Amino acid sequence: MTDLTLLHEQYGVWIWAGLAGALLAVEAMTGSGWLLWPAASAAAVAILARAMGLSLEAAVLTFVVLTILTTLIARRFLHFSPVARGPDINDATARLVGHHGHTVAAFHGRRGRVFIDGKEWAAELDDGEALEAGAEVEVTGVAGARLRVKIG
C-alpha cells in the first residue's frame, strides 16, 4: 500500500488525468453518454489532487462520490433515449411513400417492376391482378425490399 501511496503522491495528477482521458476515449468509441460522468469526475479529482494534494484514499473516495452524484444527476435531468423518434432519415424506401411513378413492364400476379424517383424497384400491387406497362402508380408502403403500389 505504501508503494501506491508514494506513486500517487508523485504522479497522482497524471494518473487521474490519464484515467479521465481513457474513460473519455471509451465514451467516444461507444457513444453511450454514461462514461462522460466518470471521466469528468476523474478530471475533477486530478485538479483537486494538484490543488489540494489529496491523499490516495481521499482521491479515490472523491472520485467515487463524484461519479455517483454526477451519474444520478444525469439520470434525473438528462434523458437518453435509444429509441428513434420519427422516421429514419436514412431509410430511402420509406421516403418513397406517396411518390408517383410508372410500371416498367406489365405486372403479372400482382408483381412487377416500377420506375420511381429515378430508380427501378420491385413492386407489388395492393389491389388488382395486373397492370400494363407504363401505367401510373403511387407508392402506398414498403414491404421489405418491395414497394407496395396502387393505381394512381
BAFI-3210 file (N, C-alpha, C; in Angstrom, 3 decimals, decimal comma, padded with zeros to 6 digits):
// residues 152
n [1|2|3|4|5|6|7|8|9|10|11|12|13|14|15|16|17|18|19|20|21|22|23|24|25|26|27|28|29|30|31|32|33|34|35|36|37|38|39|40|41|42|43|44|45|46|47|48|49|50|51|52|53|54|55|56|57|58|59|60|61|62|63|64|65|66|67|68|69|70|71|72|73|74|75|76|77|78|79|80|81|82|83|84|85|86|87|88|89|90|91|92|93|94|95|96|97|98|99|100|101|102|103|104|105|106|107|108|109|110|111|112|113|114|115|116|117|118|119|120|121|122|123|124|125|126|127|128|129|130|131|132|133|134|135|136|137|138|139|140|141|142|143|144|145|146|147|148|149|150|151|152]
n.u [000,830|001,998|003,617|001,772|000,695|002,934|003,421|001,070|001,395|003,526|002,754|000,026|-001,706|-001,293|-002,068|-004,814|-005,627|-004,944|-006,704|-009,117|-008,853|-008,746|-011,287|-012,846|-012,063|-013,056|-015,744|-016,093|-015,795|-017,938|-020,227|-022,271|-022,868|-022,810|-020,287|-019,227|-019,569|-018,048|-015,559|-015,430|-015,459|-013,024|-011,287|-011,867|-010,921|-008,222|-007,605|-008,200|-006,364|-004,005|-004,352|-004,990|-003,490|-004,434|-004,693|-004,183|-006,352|-008,308|-008,561|-009,567|-011,982|-013,213|-013,444|-015,229|-017,538|-018,110|-018,560|-020,846|-022,698|-022,767|-023,659|-026,189|-027,469|-027,370|-029,000|-031,400|-031,965|-031,124|-032,336|-031,623|-032,423|-032,626|-034,396|-035,576|-036,996|-039,552|-039,408|-036,762|-034,123|-032,350|-033,566|-034,293|-036,286|-038,630|-039,191|-040,280|-042,980|-046,056|-045,021|-045,149|-045,030|-044,218|-045,070|-042,589|-042,703|-045,368|-047,457|-047,700|-049,616|-049,910|-047,357|-044,448|-042,299|-041,388|-040,777|-039,567|-038,765|-036,333|-035,262|-035,383|-037,655|-038,630|-041,987|-045,259|-048,646|-051,310|-054,131|-055,967|-054,929|-053,248|-051,231|-050,699|-047,761|-046,141|-048,168|-049,561|-048,576|-048,826|-046,908|-047,695|-046,670|-044,019|-042,682|-040,379|-037,911|-039,493|-041,738|-044,985|-047,722|-050,335|-052,873|-052,583]
n.v [-001,194|001,183|001,664|002,300|004,621|006,276|006,397|007,702|010,144|011,229|011,108|011,537|013,453|012,997|010,341|010,432|012,206|010,677|008,514|009,884|010,648|008,102|007,046|008,909|008,382|005,773|006,374|007,960|006,029|004,287|005,889|006,045|007,897|007,643|007,323|009,781|011,067|009,658|010,212|013,009|013,233|012,006|013,845|016,079|015,149|014,992|017,703|018,521|016,954|018,127|020,785|020,571|018,533|015,856|012,818|009,323|007,752|009,726|010,788|008,610|008,183|010,664|010,523|008,334|009,295|011,648|010,477|008,885|010,879|012,627|010,855|010,113|012,613|013,118|011,038|011,865|014,384|014,419|012,804|009,985|008,517|005,560|004,823|005,528|008,589|009,335|009,026|007,122|008,911|007,951|005,985|005,352|004,074|004,227|006,908|007,064|006,653|007,766|008,901|009,158|007,127|005,008|001,876|-000,450|-002,708|-004,943|-005,945|-009,091|-011,389|-009,689|-008,716|-006,876|-004,497|-001,136|002,295|004,766|007,871|008,085|005,535|001,971|-000,294|-003,285|-004,277|-004,594|-004,985|-003,399|-003,788|-005,623|-007,486|-007,223|-004,942|-002,733|-002,053|001,005|002,146|004,467|004,703|004,796|004,940|003,116|001,923|000,030|-003,167|-004,991|-005,256|-004,560|-002,414|-001,344|-000,714|001,274|001,800|004,832]
n.w [000,000|000,655|-001,517|-003,520|-002,417|-002,408|-005,164|-005,950|-004,660|-006,086|-008,817|-008,978|-010,179|-012,902|-013,124|-012,545|-014,556|-016,772|-016,411|-016,749|-019,440|-020,668|-020,020|-021,371|-023,992|-024,345|-024,074|-026,354|-028,310|-027,807|-027,470|-025,582|-023,605|-020,865|-019,756|-019,649|-017,222|-015,190|-016,399|-016,266|-013,496|-012,809|-013,996|-012,414|-009,959|-010,578|-010,803|-008,191|-006,801|-007,583|-006,705|-003,961|-002,965|-002,474|-000,614|-001,458|-000,585|-000,072|-002,639|-004,123|-002,768|-003,262|-006,060|-006,326|-004,976|-006,478|-009,012|-008,537|-007,736|-010,016|-011,988|-011,011|-011,039|-013,775|-014,723|-013,686|-014,843|-017,536|-020,186|-021,842|-024,832|-026,436|-028,352|-031,527|-032,616|-034,662|-038,304|-039,869|-041,104|-042,897|-044,333|-047,378|-048,865|-047,312|-047,524|-050,011|-050,005|-051,150|-053,426|-057,023|-059,962|-062,772|-064,326|-065,354|-066,893|-067,868|-065,150|-063,544|-061,823|-059,620|-059,197|-060,159|-061,819|-061,079|-061,995|-060,113|-058,773|-060,121|-060,074|-060,518|-059,129|-057,356|-057,151|-055,647|-056,261|-054,597|-054,854|-057,258|-060,178|-062,401|-064,317|-067,023|-069,018|-068,385|-066,910|-064,579|-061,199|-057,577|-054,631|-051,767|-049,565|-047,953|-048,170|-046,930|-049,302|-051,350|-053,011|-052,173|-054,209|-055,727|-058,220|-059,812]
ca.u [000,000|002,868|004,088|000,689|000,603|004,077|003,147|000,022|001,951|004,401|002,136|-001,432|-002,381|-001,221|-002,851|-006,230|-005,823|-004,916|-007,975|-010,154|-008,676|-009,114|-012,751|-013,380|-011,822|-014,036|-017,035|-016,125|-015,961|-019,247|-021,292|-023,391|-023,171|-022,714|-018,908|-018,842|-019,594|-016,811|-014,420|-015,420|-015,097|-011,584|-010,634|-012,023|-010,008|-006,874|-007,460|-008,158|-005,092|-002,970|-004,587|-005,081|-002,600|-005,232|-004,081|-004,765|-007,671|-009,211|-008,786|-010,464|-013,297|-013,760|-013,823|-016,433|-018,675|-018,429|-019,127|-022,221|-023,539|-022,980|-024,467|-027,581|-027,992|-027,573|-030,184|-032,597|-032,242|-030,814|-032,952|-031,064|-033,421|-032,091|-035,465|-035,653|-038,249|-039,859|-038,872|-035,316|-033,781|-031,512|-034,370|-034,727|-037,521|-039,774|-039,492|-040,946|-044,429|-046,740|-044,442|-045,778|-044,121|-044,906|-044,597|-041,556|-043,270|-046,683|-047,488|-048,344|-049,805|-049,764|-045,958|-043,764|-041,265|-041,822|-039,730|-039,980|-037,692|-035,088|-034,760|-036,308|-037,908|-039,583|-043,232|-046,422|-049,884|-052,191|-055,388|-055,957|-054,038|-052,289|-051,124|-049,986|-046,502|-046,304|-049,302|-049,239|-048,757|-048,449|-046,373|-048,506|-045,917|-042,819|-042,680|-039,024|-037,272|-040,509|-042,692|-046,418|-048,231|-051,721|-053,067|-052,832]
ca.v [000,000|002,358|001,925|003,014|005,960|007,022|006,636|008,718|011,436|011,751|011,183|011,472|014,299|012,340|009,101|010,791|012,779|009,536|007,791|010,715|010,515|006,743|006,946|009,733|007,659|004,674|007,022|008,373|004,821|003,660|006,875|005,785|009,085|007,381|007,396|011,187|011,472|009,204|010,926|014,345|013,064|011,755|015,125|016,924|014,623|015,401|019,115|018,591|016,361|019,143|021,986|020,321|017,450|014,790|011,506|008,292|007,384|010,861|010,916|007,524|008,479|011,798|010,012|007,502|010,157|012,488|009,640|008,527|012,083|013,120|009,876|010,242|013,887|012,951|010,191|012,612|015,551|014,183|011,544|009,396|007,639|004,790|004,599|006,607|009,355|009,707|008,129|007,071|009,789|007,207|004,963|005,941|003,452|004,748|008,251|006,971|006,556|008,936|009,271|008,584|006,639|004,200|000,498|-000,664|-003,753|-005,360|-006,715|-010,401|-011,938|-008,566|-008,330|-006,338|-003,503|000,246|003,313|005,856|008,695|007,857|004,177|000,875|-001,021|-004,395|-003,755|-005,470|-004,214|-003,542|-004,409|-005,929|-008,584|-006,908|-003,582|-002,653|-001,314|002,454|002,603|005,364|004,076|005,577|004,083|003,155|001,379|-000,748|-004,499|-005,473|-004,513|-004,428|-001,321|-001,639|000,367|001,225|002,526|006,208]
ca.w [000,000|000,707|-002,881|-004,217|-001,844|-002,917|-006,591|-006,043|-004,237|-007,128|-010,145|-008,824|-011,171|-014,208|-013,058|-012,663|-015,894|-017,695|-016,258|-017,390|-020,886|-021,082|-019,956|-022,448|-025,248|-024,419|-024,328|-027,759|-029,129|-027,597|-027,648|-024,674|-022,814|-019,436|-019,276|-019,526|-015,820|-014,536|-016,981|-015,662|-012,085|-012,761|-014,287|-011,222|-008,942|-010,989|-010,435|-006,725|-006,354|-007,827|-005,904|-002,530|-002,563|-001,878|-000,408|-002,326|-000,056|-000,288|-004,080|-004,548|-002,194|-004,020|-007,380|-006,184|-004,628|-007,641|-010,070|-008,159|-007,776|-011,385|-012,716|-010,547|-011,554|-015,218|-014,919|-013,300|-015,676|-018,942|-020,578|-023,049|-025,424|-027,552|-029,314|-032,516|-032,650|-036,038|-039,322|-040,046|-042,225|-043,830|-044,987|-048,644|-049,350|-046,560|-048,028|-051,309|-049,822|-051,692|-054,717|-058,209|-060,988|-063,770|-064,420|-066,357|-067,750|-067,384|-063,902|-063,628|-060,482|-058,687|-059,016|-061,320|-061,535|-061,298|-062,062|-059,232|-058,220|-060,832|-059,878|-060,771|-057,890|-057,342|-056,580|-055,511|-056,402|-053,438|-055,272|-058,686|-060,543|-063,454|-064,829|-068,300|-068,994|-068,467|-066,097|-063,461|-059,885|-056,397|-053,582|-050,549|-048,436|-048,236|-047,550|-047,161|-050,401|-052,379|-052,803|-052,359|-055,052|-056,187|-059,473|-059,470]
c.u [000,873|003,421|003,037|000,561|001,740|003,903|002,105|000,540|002,796|003,669|000,604|-002,196|-002,427|-001,999|-004,333|-006,545|-005,822|-006,188|-009,110|-010,072|-009,085|-010,635|-013,408|-013,183|-012,807|-015,423|-017,165|-016,330|-017,365|-020,404|-022,465|-023,804|-022,947|-021,287|-018,395|-018,695|-018,405|-015,566|-014,306|-015,022|-013,603|-010,805|-010,720|-011,083|-008,568|-006,613|-007,359|-006,856|-003,955|-003,120|-004,497|-004,144|-003,332|-004,430|-004,766|-006,169|-008,699|-009,530|-009,750|-011,872|-013,967|-014,227|-015,123|-017,660|-019,083|-019,070|-020,573|-023,139|-023,814|-023,815|-025,934|-028,219|-028,267|-028,799|-031,465|-032,959|-031,961|-031,341|-032,361|-032,075|-032,816|-033,128|-035,555|-037,018|-038,486|-039,211|-037,347|-034,950|-032,920|-032,280|-034,986|-036,050|-038,745|-040,161|-040,214|-042,468|-045,073|-046,193|-045,153|-044,696|-044,912|-044,295|-043,597|-042,045|-044,620|-046,542|-048,183|-048,442|-049,520|-048,322|-045,351|-042,693|-041,783|-040,604|-040,218|-038,735|-036,335|-034,511|-035,849|-036,413|-038,798|-040,827|-044,309|-047,658|-050,787|-053,491|-055,389|-054,915|-052,954|-052,340|-050,368|-048,689|-046,790|-047,453|-048,799|-049,539|-048,330|-047,989|-047,216|-047,756|-044,699|-042,929|-041,318|-038,351|-038,256|-041,457|-044,099|-046,995|-049,707|-051,797|-053,289|-051,862]
c.v [001,256|002,694|002,692|004,448|006,838|007,365|007,736|010,089|012,064|012,010|011,174|012,269|013,587|011,030|009,414|011,406|011,663|008,724|008,567|010,595|009,149|006,561|007,754|009,056|006,511|005,238|007,433|007,174|004,220|004,628|006,699|007,020|008,881|007,424|008,841|011,581|010,919|009,904|012,323|014,273|012,824|013,040|016,063|016,459|014,996|016,847|019,261|018,002|017,360|020,326|021,722|019,218|016,312|013,514|010,507|007,940|008,486|011,017|009,843|007,775|009,633|011,353|009,219|008,371|011,032|011,684|009,277|009,743|012,550|012,154|009,973|011,529|013,772|012,094|010,960|013,683|015,363|012,813|011,086|008,394|006,883|004,525|005,801|007,285|009,795|008,758|008,210|007,894|009,085|006,130|005,553|005,345|003,979|006,145|008,219|006,901|007,873|009,391|008,534|008,150|005,854|002,805|000,380|-001,681|-004,131|-006,169|-008,033|-010,958|-010,917|-008,123|-007,839|-005,352|-002,121|001,161|004,512|006,564|008,356|006,463|003,164|000,030|-002,232|-003,888|-004,833|-004,594|-004,471|-004,243|-004,559|-006,996|-008,171|-005,422|-003,644|-001,877|000,179|002,998|003,450|004,643|005,053|004,600|004,253|002,631|000,613|-002,063|-005,131|-004,613|-004,250|-003,276|-001,837|-000,440|000,175|002,020|003,987|007,138]
c.w [000,000|-000,666|-003,684|-003,721|-002,363|-004,396|-006,768|-005,640|-005,345|-008,444|-010,111|-009,878|-012,518|-014,233|-013,256|-014,026|-016,948|-017,629|-016,922|-018,909|-021,400|-021,068|-021,073|-023,804|-025,418|-024,691|-025,789|-028,675|-028,997|-027,814|-026,714|-023,884|-021,326|-018,912|-019,220|-018,064|-015,051|-015,097|-016,384|-014,192|-011,933|-013,050|-013,088|-010,112|-009,294|-010,588|-008,918|-006,179|-006,527|-006,865|-004,399|-002,043|-001,879|-001,706|-001,341|-001,878|-000,313|-001,773|-004,580|-004,027|-002,940|-005,397|-007,305|-005,913|-005,821|-008,774|-009,763|-008,265|-009,208|-012,207|-012,306|-011,061|-013,050|-015,499|-014,634|-014,324|-017,162|-019,340|-021,901|-023,580|-026,592|-028,638|-030,250|-032,452|-034,076|-037,029|-039,411|-041,276|-043,257|-044,585|-046,260|-049,126|-048,607|-047,037|-049,359|-051,197|-050,258|-053,034|-055,853|-059,198|-062,020|-063,820|-065,555|-067,387|-067,167|-066,090|-064,170|-062,221|-059,395|-058,484|-060,311|-060,885|-061,896|-061,338|-061,268|-058,724|-058,827|-060,702|-060,197|-059,506|-058,158|-056,643|-056,533|-055,501|-055,201|-053,797|-056,791|-058,968|-061,531|-063,802|-066,148|-068,123|-069,158|-067,647|-064,926|-062,143|-058,788|-055,321|-052,328|-049,335|-048,913|-047,479|-047,859|-048,206|-051,538|-052,024|-052,983|-053,113|-055,332|-057,495|-059,121|-060,035]
res [m|t|d|l|t|l|l|h|e|q|y|g|v|w|i|w|a|g|l|a|g|a|l|l|a|v|e|a|m|t|g|s|g|w|l|l|w|p|a|a|s|a|a|a|v|a|i|l|a|r|a|m|g|l|s|l|e|a|a|v|l|t|f|v|v|l|t|i|l|t|t|l|i|a|r|r|f|l|h|f|s|p|v|a|r|g|p|d|i|n|d|a|t|a|r|l|v|g|h|h|g|h|t|v|a|a|f|h|g|r|r|g|r|v|f|i|d|g|k|e|w|a|a|e|l|d|d|g|e|a|l|e|a|g|a|e|v|e|v|t|g|v|a|g|a|r|l|r|v|k|i|g]
***
